[in-house]
Amino acid sequence: MTESPSSHNLTHAQPDLLVGLHTIFPECKSYADFQIPVFSQLSDLVPPVDPAYQLNPEATLAILAGFAFNRRVMLQGMHGTGKSTHIEQVAARLNWPCLRINLDGQITRMDLIGKDTIILADGKQITRFQEGLIPWSLQRPIALILDEYDAGQPDVMFVIQRMLEREGKLTLLDQNRVIEPHPAFRIFATSNTVGLGNWNGLYQGTQLLNHGQMDRWDIVAALNYLAPQEEQKILLSKVPELSPEQSEQMIALANLTRAGFEAGDLSTLMSTRTLITWGENWRIFKDFHLAFALAFLNKCEAEEKILIAEYFQRCFAVELHPDTTLNQ
């Protein structure tokens, strides 16, 4: 596989190979096979492949449909399930350049579309339009990932809405120009909610999404927490110093917090990211209880710590005091 020039020279790049779904993604062998376009050359915007990442077959199939058939794909799920990383890892296996934009409350229309800037040319100050990230991406073979899609401000979301239509053209009113999307441009989004806002109190800052905009997403896939065996593979690959028994106990505890959250007994839960952080903290501090407290326990309310201590004792057969940490 050869290296290509930097991302600035991607304008004329195209995927130049076709590979069968079952060949490159054996996780999806239970689904119908189809051809997926692949780049033979790398660019500096292609994410690195994480061999430890466990691809969810259904989510992977949805993302691949986006790449193969230019479908607009949204991944929805709770925090820490690896939604953005999942899209990146699929793109990495296709050598597809990728760009992530986090739609936090500070992102403005000008950040995305562009703005006039004053520059110095031949000793004179002139005004020149500087393209934003969306028109820049639209003209290149970029997989654009809109992170935290449900946190975007309404004026920003209406900018994106036009791109979600079938032809996906973008009109720059300031430039009297219509931008045609690159044939290999793809758009994805991740969200914690399904456009209903912060109805459960867990995701402050999320917005109610326009139903007309939600209707423009061709595929909405759910990405939830992995099965224990798959989650254990990830945990042990990230923190190989853990024993299989320790990792099983940690995942059992995480699943109890998830069940407690669903039942309304807890206001937070342990994600796969939390498990990895717990293991990494243990590697640093050499103290299993302290590592747990720093990774998760200290994020909980005092009343909840008693229940979490019960979960801990049930999984590890060792008592954990809610108000202190013990050496194991």
Backbone as numpy.savetxt, mean C-alpha at the origin, in Angstrom:
# Nx Ny Nz CAx CAy CAz Cx Cy Cz
18.96 -9.78 -17.77 18.11 -8.58 -17.77 18.99 -7.34 -17.77
18.72 -6.38 -18.60 19.59 -5.23 -18.75 19.05 -4.01 -18.03
19.96 -3.08 -17.74 19.57 -1.84 -17.09 19.20 -0.81 -18.15
18.23 0.03 -17.84 17.83 1.09 -18.75 18.22 2.43 -18.14
18.12 3.51 -18.90 18.41 4.83 -18.36 17.42 5.21 -17.26
17.61 6.38 -16.72 16.81 6.83 -15.58 15.36 7.05 -15.96
14.56 7.36 -14.94 13.11 7.53 -15.13 12.77 8.69 -16.05
13.70 9.64 -16.22 13.41 10.78 -17.08 13.31 10.37 -18.56
13.83 9.21 -18.91 13.83 8.75 -20.30 12.78 7.66 -20.55
11.75 7.63 -19.72 10.75 6.57 -19.83 9.65 6.87 -20.84
9.62 8.08 -21.39 8.47 8.51 -22.18 8.10 7.53 -23.29
9.09 6.95 -23.94 8.83 6.06 -25.07 8.97 4.58 -24.70
9.15 4.30 -23.44 9.31 2.90 -23.01 7.96 2.19 -23.05
8.01 0.89 -23.35 6.81 0.06 -23.41 7.15 -1.32 -22.87
6.19 -2.00 -22.24 6.43 -3.41 -21.90 6.64 -4.21 -23.19
7.68 -5.00 -23.22 8.05 -5.66 -24.47 8.00 -7.19 -24.41
7.44 -7.72 -23.32 7.28 -9.17 -23.20 5.86 -9.48 -22.76
5.39 -10.68 -23.10 4.12 -11.19 -22.59 4.40 -12.51 -21.87
3.96 -12.59 -20.63 4.22 -13.78 -19.82 2.89 -14.28 -19.25
2.73 -15.59 -19.19 1.51 -16.17 -18.64 1.39 -15.95 -17.15
0.17 -15.69 -16.70 -0.10 -15.46 -15.28 0.44 -16.59 -14.42
0.15 -17.83 -14.79 0.55 -18.98 -13.98 2.06 -19.16 -13.95
2.74 -18.67 -14.98 4.19 -18.82 -15.04 4.89 -17.91 -14.05
4.49 -16.65 -14.02 5.19 -15.67 -13.19 4.58 -15.53 -11.80
3.31 -15.91 -11.64 2.63 -15.83 -10.34 1.96 -17.17 -10.04
2.73 -18.16 -9.58 2.15 -19.47 -9.31 1.09 -19.44 -8.20
1.07 -18.37 -7.40 0.05 -18.25 -6.35 -1.35 -18.22 -6.94
-1.46 -17.83 -8.22 -2.76 -17.64 -8.85 -3.16 -18.79 -9.77
-2.56 -19.96 -9.58 -2.81 -21.08 -10.49 -4.25 -21.59 -10.44
-4.96 -21.28 -9.37 -6.35 -21.74 -9.27 -7.30 -20.84 -10.08
-6.77 -19.77 -10.67 -7.61 -18.85 -11.47 -7.29 -19.01 -12.95
-8.14 -18.46 -13.79 -7.94 -18.52 -15.24 -6.63 -17.84 -15.62
-5.95 -18.42 -16.60 -4.66 -17.89 -17.05 -4.89 -16.78 -18.08
-4.04 -15.76 -18.06 -4.04 -14.75 -19.12 -2.64 -14.17 -19.24
-2.41 -13.46 -20.33 -1.09 -12.91 -20.61 -0.91 -11.56 -19.93
0.29 -11.36 -19.36 0.60 -10.12 -18.64 1.78 -9.43 -19.32
1.66 -8.15 -19.65 2.81 -7.43 -20.21 3.89 -7.21 -19.17
5.15 -7.37 -19.57 6.29 -7.27 -18.66 7.38 -6.45 -19.35
8.10 -5.66 -18.58 9.27 -4.94 -19.08 10.50 -5.84 -18.95
11.31 -5.89 -19.98 12.55 -6.67 -19.91 13.68 -5.86 -19.28
13.52 -4.53 -19.24 14.55 -3.66 -18.69 14.09 -3.04 -17.38
15.04 -2.82 -16.50 14.79 -2.15 -15.24 14.95 -0.65 -15.40
14.23 0.11 -14.58 14.47 1.54 -14.46 14.59 1.85 -12.96
15.00 3.07 -12.65 15.22 3.39 -11.24 13.92 3.57 -10.46
12.75 3.50 -11.12 11.47 3.59 -10.43 10.84 2.22 -10.18
11.52 1.16 -10.59 11.00 -0.19 -10.33 11.34 -0.57 -8.89
10.34 -0.93 -8.07 10.63 -1.29 -6.68 11.46 -2.57 -6.62
12.29 -2.71 -5.58 13.05 -3.96 -5.41 12.13 -5.10 -5.01
12.42 -6.29 -5.48 11.62 -7.46 -5.12 11.96 -7.89 -3.70
10.94 -8.09 -2.89 11.11 -8.63 -1.53 10.74 -10.11 -1.58
11.73 -11.01 -1.57 11.41 -12.44 -1.70 10.62 -12.98 -0.51
10.62 -12.27 0.61 9.89 -12.73 1.80 8.41 -12.34 1.76
8.05 -11.45 0.85 6.67 -10.97 0.84 5.73 -12.06 0.33
4.65 -12.29 1.07 3.66 -13.30 0.71 2.51 -12.64 -0.04
2.37 -12.98 -1.30 1.33 -12.39 -2.14 -0.01 -13.07 -1.89
-1.03 -12.27 -1.67 -2.38 -12.78 -1.53 -2.93 -13.08 -2.93
-3.38 -14.33 -3.21 -3.79 -14.68 -4.58 -4.89 -13.80 -5.14
-5.94 -13.52 -4.36 -7.07 -12.74 -4.89 -6.65 -11.30 -5.16
-5.93 -10.70 -4.21 -5.48 -9.32 -4.41 -4.49 -9.25 -5.58
-3.62 -10.25 -5.68 -2.65 -10.28 -6.78 -3.38 -10.36 -8.12
-4.40 -11.20 -8.21 -5.17 -11.34 -9.46 -5.81 -10.01 -9.84
-6.38 -9.30 -8.85 -7.01 -8.02 -9.13 -6.00 -7.00 -9.64
-4.83 -6.96 -9.01 -3.78 -6.01 -9.43 -3.29 -6.35 -10.83
-3.11 -7.64 -11.10 -2.63 -8.06 -12.42 -3.65 -7.73 -13.51
-4.93 -7.81 -13.18 -5.95 -7.40 -14.15 -5.80 -5.92 -14.48
-5.41 -5.13 -13.47 -5.14 -3.72 -13.71 -3.99 -3.51 -14.67
-2.92 -4.27 -14.48 -1.76 -4.15 -15.36 -2.06 -4.68 -16.77
-2.72 -5.83 -16.84 -2.92 -6.48 -18.14 -4.01 -5.82 -18.97
-5.08 -5.35 -18.32 -6.24 -4.85 -19.06 -6.57 -3.38 -18.77
-5.63 -2.70 -18.13 -5.79 -1.27 -17.83 -7.06 -0.99 -17.04
-7.30 -1.81 -16.03 -8.43 -1.59 -15.14 -8.00 -0.71 -13.97
-8.93 0.09 -13.48 -8.65 0.91 -12.29 -8.92 0.05 -11.06
-7.88 -0.16 -10.24 -7.97 -1.11 -9.14 -7.73 -0.40 -7.81
-8.64 -0.64 -6.87 -8.49 -0.13 -5.51 -8.36 -1.31 -4.55
-7.38 -1.21 -3.64 -7.22 -2.20 -2.58 -7.72 -1.59 -1.28
-8.66 -2.26 -0.64 -9.23 -1.76 0.61 -8.93 -2.76 1.71
-8.60 -2.25 2.88 -8.35 -3.15 4.00 -7.87 -2.38 5.21
-7.74 -3.07 6.32 -7.32 -2.43 7.56 -5.83 -2.10 7.50
-5.40 -1.28 8.44 -4.01 -0.83 8.44 -3.06 -2.00 8.70
-1.89 -1.90 8.12 -0.86 -2.91 8.36 -1.03 -4.18 7.57
-1.94 -4.22 6.60 -2.11 -5.45 5.81 -1.22 -5.47 4.57
-0.50 -4.37 4.32 0.45 -4.36 3.21 -0.17 -4.05 1.87
-1.16 -3.14 1.84 -1.86 -2.86 0.59 -0.93 -2.21 -0.44
-0.28 -1.13 -0.06 0.61 -0.44 -1.00 1.79 -1.33 -1.38
2.34 -2.01 -0.39 3.48 -2.89 -0.65 3.08 -4.01 -1.60
1.84 -4.48 -1.48 1.37 -5.56 -2.35 1.40 -5.11 -3.82
0.91 -3.91 -4.08 0.93 -3.39 -5.45 2.37 -3.23 -5.92
3.22 -2.71 -5.05 4.63 -2.52 -5.41 5.32 -3.84 -5.72
5.01 -4.87 -4.94 5.67 -6.15 -5.16 5.20 -6.83 -6.44
3.95 -6.63 -6.81 3.49 -7.13 -8.11 4.20 -6.36 -9.23
4.28 -5.03 -9.09 4.96 -4.21 -10.09 6.43 -4.60 -10.19
7.06 -4.92 -9.06 8.48 -5.29 -9.06 8.72 -6.55 -9.88
7.79 -7.50 -9.82 7.94 -8.75 -10.55 7.66 -8.57 -12.04
7.06 -7.43 -12.40 6.81 -7.12 -13.81 7.82 -6.09 -14.34
8.74 -5.65 -13.49 9.70 -4.57 -13.84 8.97 -3.30 -14.26
7.80 -3.06 -13.64 6.97 -1.91 -14.03 7.31 -0.73 -13.12
7.71 0.42 -13.67 8.00 1.59 -12.84 6.80 1.98 -12.00
7.07 2.44 -10.80 6.02 2.64 -9.81 6.25 3.98 -9.10
5.16 4.69 -8.79 5.25 5.94 -8.05 4.09 6.01 -7.06
4.42 6.28 -5.79 3.40 6.39 -4.74 3.20 7.84 -4.35
1.93 8.25 -4.26 1.57 9.58 -3.77 0.65 9.39 -2.57
1.02 9.97 -1.45 0.20 9.89 -0.25 -0.76 11.07 -0.22
-2.05 10.79 -0.29 -3.06 11.85 -0.35 -3.41 12.36 1.04
-2.43 12.92 1.74 -2.71 13.48 3.05 -3.42 14.83 2.89
-3.83 15.42 4.00 -4.61 16.64 3.95 -3.85 17.85 3.43
-2.51 17.73 3.32 -1.72 18.87 2.85 -1.47 18.85 1.35
-1.80 17.76 0.68 -1.65 17.70 -0.78 -2.67 18.62 -1.43
-2.21 19.48 -2.32 -3.11 20.43 -2.96 -3.24 20.12 -4.45
-4.18 20.80 -5.08 -4.39 20.64 -6.52 -3.12 21.00 -7.29
-2.43 22.08 -6.84 -1.22 22.51 -7.54 -0.10 21.48 -7.41
-0.04 20.78 -6.27 0.98 19.74 -6.11 0.78 18.65 -7.15
-0.46 18.32 -7.43 -0.75 17.21 -8.34 -0.72 17.65 -9.80
-1.30 18.81 -10.12 -1.42 19.25 -11.50 -0.20 20.05 -11.96
0.29 20.94 -11.10 1.41 21.79 -11.45 1.09 23.25 -11.19
2.08 24.09 -11.38 1.90 25.52 -11.11 2.93 26.32 -11.91
2.64 27.62 -12.04 3.60 28.52 -12.68 4.71 28.86 -11.69
5.93 28.79 -12.16 7.09 29.14 -11.33 7.93 30.17 -12.06
8.64 30.97 -11.30 9.52 31.98 -11.88 10.94 31.43 -11.91
11.53 31.43 -13.11 12.90 30.93 -13.25 13.75 32.01 -13.93
15.06 31.84 -13.84 16.00 32.77 -14.45 16.54 32.15 -15.73
16.34 32.81 -16.86 16.82 32.33 -18.16 17.43 33.49 -18.93
18.68 33.35 -19.33 19.41 34.40 -20.05 19.41 35.71 -19.29
19.53 35.58 -17.96 19.59 36.78 -17.13 18.26 37.46 -16.91
17.17 36.84 -17.36 15.84 37.42 -17.19 14.94 36.48 -16.41
14.03 37.06 -15.65 13.04 36.27 -14.93 11.86 35.98 -15.86
11.55 34.71 -16.02 10.41 34.33 -16.85 9.52 33.37 -16.07
8.27 33.31 -16.46 7.31 32.41 -15.83 7.19 31.15 -16.67
7.33 30.00 -16.01 7.24 28.72 -16.73 6.37 27.76 -15.91
5.53 27.01 -16.62 4.67 26.04 -15.94 5.48 24.80 -15.56
5.40 24.44 -14.30 6.08 23.24 -13.81 5.04 22.15 -13.58
5.15 21.06 -14.33 4.17 19.98 -14.23 4.19 19.34 -12.85
3.00 18.97 -12.39 2.89 18.22 -11.15 3.09 16.73 -11.39
2.93 15.95 -10.34 3.21 14.52 -10.42 2.23 13.77 -11.31
0.98 14.22 -11.35 -0.01 13.49 -12.15 0.25 13.63 -13.65
0.40 14.84 -14.21 0.70 14.91 -15.65 2.05 14.28 -16.00
3.02 14.37 -15.07 4.32 13.73 -15.32 4.14 12.22 -15.43
3.40 11.63 -14.50 3.19 10.19 -14.50 2.35 9.75 -15.69
1.34 10.55 -16.02 0.39 10.18 -17.07 1.07 10.00 -18.43
2.18 10.68 -18.63 2.88 10.62 -19.91 3.98 9.57 -19.94
4.01 8.70 -18.92 5.06 7.68 -18.82 4.45 6.34 -18.43
5.19 5.26 -18.63 4.67 3.93 -18.25 4.80 3.71 -16.74
4.01 4.46 -15.99 4.10 4.47 -14.53 2.87 3.79 -13.94
3.09 2.96 -12.93 1.98 2.48 -12.10 1.83 3.47 -10.95
0.85 4.35 -11.04 0.64 5.39 -10.04 -0.22 4.83 -8.91
0.31 4.87 -7.69 -0.41 4.37 -6.52 -0.84 5.56 -5.67
-2.13 5.74 -5.50 -2.67 6.81 -4.67 -2.93 6.24 -3.28
-1.98 6.48 -2.38 -2.09 5.97 -1.01 -3.08 6.80 -0.20
-3.70 6.14 0.78 -4.67 6.82 1.67 -5.70 7.59 0.83
-6.26 6.89 -0.14 -7.18 7.52 -1.09 -8.37 8.16 -0.39
-8.81 7.55 0.70 -9.98 8.07 1.41 -9.65 9.24 2.33
-8.40 9.71 2.33 -8.02 10.87 3.14 -7.84 12.12 2.28
-8.02 11.99 0.96 -7.84 13.14 0.07 -8.93 14.18 0.22
-8.55 15.44 0.04 -9.51 16.54 0.12 -10.39 16.57 -1.13
-11.65 17.04 -1.00 -12.60 16.99 -2.13 -12.08 17.65 -3.40
-11.44 18.84 -3.30 -10.97 19.50 -4.52 -9.88 18.70 -5.21
-9.09 17.99 -4.43 -8.04 17.14 -5.00 -8.67 15.92 -5.67
-9.69 15.35 -5.04 -10.30 14.14 -5.57 -10.98 14.38 -6.92
-11.53 15.57 -7.12 -12.16 15.85 -8.41 -11.14 15.99 -9.53
-9.91 16.35 -9.19 -8.83 16.34 -10.19 -8.58 14.92 -10.67
-8.60 13.99 -9.72 -8.31 12.58 -10.03 -9.47 11.94 -10.80
-10.69 12.40 -10.55 -11.87 11.73 -11.08 -11.83 11.59 -12.59
-11.37 12.63 -13.30 -11.33 12.58 -14.77 -10.41 11.47 -15.25
-9.33 11.22 -14.52 -8.37 10.19 -14.91 -8.93 8.79 -14.79
-9.98 8.63 -14.01 -10.53 7.30 -13.76 -11.47 6.84 -14.87
-11.81 7.74 -15.77 -12.66 7.35 -16.88 -11.88 6.50 -17.87
-12.57 5.89 -18.80 -11.96 4.87 -19.65 -10.76 5.41 -20.43
-10.91 6.58 -21.09 -9.78 7.10 -21.87 -8.77 7.81 -20.98
-9.21 8.29 -19.81 -8.31 8.82 -18.79 -7.54 10.06 -19.16
-8.06 10.91 -20.05 -7.35 12.12 -20.44 -7.36 13.14 -19.31
-6.36 14.02 -19.33 -6.26 15.07 -18.31 -6.16 16.42 -19.01
-7.04 17.36 -18.65 -7.04 18.69 -19.24 -6.32 19.66 -18.31
-5.28 20.31 -18.83 -4.57 21.35 -18.09 -5.14 22.69 -18.54
-6.04 23.26 -17.73 -6.72 24.49 -18.12 -5.74 25.65 -18.26
-4.73 25.69 -17.37 -3.76 26.78 -17.41 -2.92 26.74 -18.68
-2.81 25.57 -19.29 -1.96 25.41 -20.46 -2.75 25.21 -21.75
-4.07 25.17 -21.64 -4.91 24.88 -22.81 -4.43 23.61 -23.51
-4.22 22.58 -22.71 -3.63 21.35 -23.25 -4.35 20.14 -22.67
-4.56 19.16 -23.52 -5.13 17.89 -23.09 -4.05 16.82 -23.18
-3.81 16.13 -22.07 -2.75 15.12 -22.03 -3.36 13.75 -22.25
-2.87 13.07 -23.26 -3.28 11.68 -23.51 -2.44 10.76 -22.64
-3.04 9.79 -21.98 -2.24 8.89 -21.14 -1.33 7.99 -21.96
-0.18 7.71 -21.43 0.75 6.75 -22.03 0.06 5.38 -22.08
0.25 4.60 -23.13 -0.41 3.28 -23.21 -0.13 2.37 -22.03
1.02 2.56 -21.37 1.38 1.70 -20.24 1.19 2.39 -18.90
0.47 3.51 -18.89 0.15 4.16 -17.61 -0.95 3.36 -16.91
-0.78 3.12 -15.61 -1.78 2.41 -14.81 -2.02 3.17 -13.51
-3.22 3.06 -12.97 -3.54 3.78 -11.74 -4.17 2.83 -10.73
-3.69 2.92 -9.49 -4.17 2.10 -8.38 -4.42 3.00 -7.18
-5.16 2.49 -6.22 -5.39 3.24 -4.98 -5.48 2.27 -3.81
-5.15 2.78 -2.64 -5.34 2.01 -1.40 -6.16 2.84 -0.43
-6.98 2.18 0.36 -7.79 2.90 1.35 -8.11 1.98 2.52
-8.33 2.60 3.68 -8.74 1.84 4.85 -10.25 1.64 4.89
-10.98 2.56 4.28 -12.44 2.46 4.28 -12.91 2.26 2.83
-14.20 2.11 2.65 -14.76 1.98 1.30 -15.56 3.23 0.94
-15.03 4.38 1.35 -15.64 5.65 0.98 -16.71 6.13 1.93
-16.86 5.45 3.08 -17.90 5.82 4.03 -17.39 6.70 5.16
-16.13 7.12 5.09 -15.58 7.98 6.13 -15.25 7.21 7.40
-15.03 7.97 8.48 -14.58 7.41 9.74 -15.77 6.93 10.58
-16.51 5.97 10.04 -17.75 5.54 10.71 -17.49 4.77 12.00
-16.33 4.10 12.12 -16.05 3.32 13.34 -15.09 4.02 14.28
-14.70 5.25 13.96 -13.82 6.00 14.86 -12.37 5.60 14.80
-12.00 4.66 13.94 -10.63 4.15 13.91 -9.73 4.97 12.99
-10.30 5.55 11.93 -9.48 6.21 10.92 -9.85 7.69 10.83
-9.35 8.46 11.81 -9.59 9.90 11.82 -8.96 10.53 10.58
-9.66 11.48 9.99 -9.13 12.18 8.83 -9.60 11.63 7.50
-10.27 10.47 7.51 -10.78 9.94 6.25 -12.07 10.68 5.87
-12.31 10.72 4.57 -13.42 11.51 4.04 -14.51 10.60 3.46
-15.72 11.15 3.41 -16.77 10.50 2.62 -16.45 10.71 1.15
-16.40 9.64 0.39 -16.05 9.74 -1.01 -17.30 9.84 -1.89
-17.19 10.64 -2.92 -18.26 10.81 -3.88 -18.59 9.46 -4.53
-19.87 9.09 -4.55 -20.25 7.79 -5.10 -19.98 7.70 -6.60
-20.07 8.85 -7.28 -19.75 8.85 -8.70 -18.29 8.50 -8.94
-17.43 8.93 -8.00 -16.02 8.60 -8.13 -15.75 7.15 -7.78
-16.36 6.66 -6.71 -16.17 5.26 -6.34 -16.63 4.33 -7.46
-17.68 4.76 -8.18 -18.21 3.93 -9.26 -17.25 3.80 -10.43
-16.27 4.71 -10.50 -15.31 4.68 -11.60 -14.19 3.66 -11.39
-14.07 3.15 -10.18 -13.06 2.11 -9.93 -13.61 0.79 -10.43
-12.91 0.20 -11.41 -13.40 -1.02 -12.04 -13.36 -2.22 -11.11
-12.31 -2.28 -10.28 -12.10 -3.43 -9.39 -11.79 -2.92 -8.00
-12.54 -3.37 -7.01 -12.25 -3.07 -5.61 -11.99 -4.41 -4.91
-10.76 -4.61 -4.49 -10.37 -5.87 -3.86 -10.09 -5.63 -2.38
-10.44 -6.60 -1.56 -10.19 -6.52 -0.12 -8.91 -7.27 0.21
-8.08 -6.64 1.02 -6.84 -7.29 1.47 -6.85 -7.30 2.98
-7.13 -8.46 3.54 -7.20 -8.60 4.98 -5.95 -9.31 5.51
-5.94 -9.57 6.80 -4.76 -10.19 7.39 -4.59 -11.62 6.89
-3.34 -12.04 6.82 -3.01 -13.34 6.25 -3.42 -14.49 7.17
-3.48 -15.67 6.58 -3.65 -16.88 7.38 -2.43 -17.04 8.28
-2.57 -17.68 9.45 -1.44 -17.79 10.39 -0.18 -18.37 9.77
-0.32 -19.39 8.92 0.88 -20.00 8.32 1.61 -19.02 7.41
0.86 -18.23 6.64 1.47 -17.26 5.75 2.10 -16.13 6.54
1.40 -15.69 7.58 1.93 -14.61 8.41 3.21 -15.05 9.13
3.25 -16.33 9.51 4.45 -16.85 10.17 5.65 -16.84 9.23
5.43 -17.16 7.96 6.52 -17.13 6.99 7.13 -15.73 6.89
6.26 -14.73 6.84 6.75 -13.35 6.75 7.52 -12.97 8.01
6.94 -13.28 9.17 7.57 -12.91 10.44 8.94 -13.55 10.59
9.04 -14.83 10.27 10.32 -15.53 10.41 11.34 -15.07 9.36
10.86 -14.64 8.21 11.79 -14.14 7.20 12.35 -12.78 7.59
11.54 -11.98 8.30 11.99 -10.66 8.74 12.81 -10.73 10.02
12.43 -11.66 10.91 13.15 -11.81 12.18 13.50 -13.29 12.34
14.51 -13.78 11.66 14.83 -15.21 11.68 15.31 -15.71 13.04
15.66 -14.79 13.94 16.11 -15.21 15.27 14.97 -15.79 16.10
13.72 -15.51 15.73 12.57 -16.05 16.46 12.47 -17.55 16.22
12.03 -18.28 17.22 11.77 -19.70 17.02 10.37 -19.88 16.43
10.12 -20.99 15.76 8.77 -21.23 15.23 7.70 -21.15 16.32
8.01 -21.67 17.52 7.03 -21.63 18.60 6.74 -20.19 19.02
7.78 -19.36 19.14 7.57 -17.96 19.50 6.70 -17.25 18.47
7.00 -17.48 17.20 6.24 -16.80 16.15 4.78 -17.24 16.15
4.53 -18.52 16.41 3.15 -19.01 16.49 2.40 -18.34 17.63
3.07 -18.20 18.78 2.44 -17.57 19.93 2.16 -16.09 19.66
3.10 -15.41 19.03 2.91 -14.00 18.70 1.72 -13.80 17.77
1.61 -14.66 16.76 0.50 -14.55 15.80 -0.82 -14.90 16.46
-0.81 -15.88 17.36 -2.04 -16.21 18.11 -2.51 -15.01 18.92
-1.56 -14.31 19.54 -1.90 -13.11 20.31 -2.46 -12.02 19.38
-1.83 -11.84 18.22 -2.32 -10.84 17.27 -3.75 -11.15 16.84
-4.04 -12.42 16.60 -5.39 -12.79 16.18 -6.41 -12.56 17.29
-6.00 -12.73 18.54 -6.90 -12.43 19.66 -7.22 -10.94 19.71
-6.21 -10.09 19.46 -6.47 -8.65 19.47 -7.39 -8.26 18.32
-7.26 -8.95 17.18 -8.13 -8.66 16.04 -9.57 -9.06 16.34
-9.72 -10.21 17.00 -11.07 -10.65 17.39 -11.65 -9.71 18.43
-10.80 -9.26 19.37 -11.26 -8.30 20.37 -11.67 -6.98 19.76
-10.95 -6.57 18.73 -11.29 -5.32 18.05 -12.64 -5.45 17.34
-12.85 -6.58 16.66 -14.11 -6.80 15.95 -15.29 -6.84 16.92
-15.04 -7.39 18.13 -16.12 -7.48 19.11 -16.34 -6.16 19.86
-15.47 -5.18 19.62 -15.61 -3.90 20.31 -14.94 -3.86 21.67
-14.17 -4.87 22.02 -13.49 -4.90 23.32 -12.20 -4.09 23.31
-11.59 -3.91 22.14 -10.35 -3.15 22.01 -10.52 -2.05 20.99
-9.77 -0.97 21.18 -9.84 0.15 20.24 -8.73 0.08 19.20
-7.83 -0.87 19.32 -6.75 -1.04 18.36 -6.43 -2.52 18.24
-5.59 -2.85 17.28 -5.26 -4.26 17.07 -3.83 -4.38 16.58
-3.33 -5.61 16.58 -1.98 -5.88 16.11 -2.01 -6.27 14.64
-1.29 -5.53 13.83 -1.17 -5.83 12.41 0.08 -6.67 12.17
0.25 -7.12 10.94 1.48 -7.83 10.59 2.68 -6.92 10.81
2.51 -5.64 10.52 3.58 -4.67 10.76 3.94 -4.62 12.24
2.93 -4.68 13.12 3.19 -4.66 14.56 3.99 -5.88 14.99
3.63 -7.04 14.44 4.36 -8.27 14.77 5.83 -8.17 14.39
6.09 -7.64 13.21 7.48 -7.49 12.77 8.21 -6.50 13.67
7.55 -5.41 14.03 8.16 -4.42 14.93 8.47 -5.03 16.29
7.55 -5.84 16.81 7.77 -6.54 18.08 9.03 -7.41 17.98
9.13 -8.19 16.92 10.31 -9.04 16.75 11.59 -8.24 16.61
11.53 -7.14 15.87 12.73 -6.30 15.70 13.11 -5.63 17.02
12.11 -5.20 17.80 12.40 -4.63 19.12 13.05 -5.66 20.04
12.56 -6.89 19.99 13.15 -7.96 20.80 14.61 -8.19 20.42
14.89 -8.10 19.12 16.27 -8.27 18.65 17.17 -7.15 19.21
16.61 -5.96 19.40 17.39 -4.83 19.91 17.55 -4.91 21.43
16.43 -5.13 22.15 16.43 -5.01 23.61 16.65 -6.33 24.34
16.57 -7.46 23.60 16.76 -8.79 24.21 15.78 -9.04 25.35
14.62 -8.44 25.29 13.60 -8.56 26.34 12.25 -8.66 25.65
11.63 -9.85 25.72 10.41 -10.11 24.97 9.25 -9.25 25.45
9.13 -9.08 26.77 8.03 -8.30 27.34 8.20 -6.82 27.03
9.41 -6.31 27.20 9.67 -4.91 26.91 9.43 -4.62 25.43
9.87 -5.52 24.58 9.66 -5.34 23.14 8.18 -5.29 22.81
7.38 -6.12 23.47 5.93 -6.12 23.24 5.31 -4.82 23.72
5.76 -4.36 24.89 5.21 -3.11 25.43 5.52 -1.94 24.50
6.73 -1.89 23.97 7.12 -0.78 23.11 6.46 -0.85 21.73
6.17 -2.06 21.26 5.58 -2.22 19.93 4.07 -2.05 19.94
3.41 -2.48 21.03 1.94 -2.49 21.00 1.28 -2.06 22.31
1.72 -2.62 23.43 1.00 -2.44 24.69 0.85 -0.97 25.07
1.90 -0.18 24.86 1.85 1.23 25.26 0.95 2.08 24.36
0.45 1.50 23.28 -0.50 2.21 22.41 -1.94 2.04 22.90
-2.13 1.18 23.90 -3.49 0.84 24.35 -3.87 1.64 25.58
-5.18 1.80 25.78 -5.69 2.45 26.98 -5.46 1.57 28.20
-5.41 2.21 29.38 -5.12 1.48 30.61 -6.12 0.35 30.86
-7.41 0.61 30.57 -8.43 -0.42 30.79 -8.24 -1.61 29.85
-7.72 -1.35 28.66 -7.53 -2.42 27.69 -6.33 -3.30 28.02
-5.37 -2.76 28.75 -4.15 -3.51 29.05 -4.44 -4.75 29.88
-5.48 -4.69 30.70 -5.84 -5.87 31.51 -6.28 -7.02 30.60
-7.12 -6.70 29.60 -7.57 -7.72 28.66 -6.40 -8.24 27.83
-5.52 -7.35 27.41 -4.36 -7.77 26.61 -3.44 -8.66 27.43
-3.32 -8.36 28.73 -2.51 -9.23 29.60 -3.11 -10.63 29.67
-4.45 -10.72 29.65 -5.10 -12.04 29.63 -4.79 -12.76 28.32
-4.85 -12.04 27.22 -4.50 -12.63 25.93 -3.06 -13.16 25.96
-2.16 -12.35 26.51 -0.74 -12.71 26.55 -0.54 -13.98 27.37
-1.20 -14.06 28.52 -1.06 -15.24 29.37 -1.62 -16.48 28.69
-2.71 -16.30 27.94 -3.33 -17.42 27.25 -2.40 -17.97 26.15
-1.67 -17.10 25.50 -0.81 -17.51 24.38 0.56 -17.98 24.81
1.13 -17.34 25.85 2.51 -17.62 26.24 2.64 -18.39 27.56
1.49 -18.57 28.27 1.51 -19.24 29.58 2.44 -18.51 30.55
2.58 -17.22 30.37 3.39 -16.36 31.25 2.58 -15.10 31.50
2.54 -14.65 32.74 1.74 -13.47 33.05 2.47 -12.21 32.64
1.71 -11.28 32.12 2.23 -9.96 31.76 1.42 -8.94 32.53
2.09 -8.18 33.38 1.38 -7.16 34.16 1.12 -5.95 33.27
-0.10 -5.44 33.23 -0.42 -4.32 32.35 0.37 -3.05 32.63
0.81 -2.87 33.90 1.46 -1.61 34.26 2.97 -1.71 34.32
3.53 -2.83 33.93 4.98 -2.97 33.98 5.41 -4.02 32.96
6.68 -4.23 32.80 7.20 -5.29 31.95 8.07 -6.20 32.77
8.07 -7.47 32.39 8.86 -8.45 33.10 9.89 -9.04 32.15
11.00 -9.44 32.67 12.01 -10.12 31.87 11.60 -11.56 31.68
11.77 -12.03 30.46 11.44 -13.43 30.18 12.71 -14.26 30.17
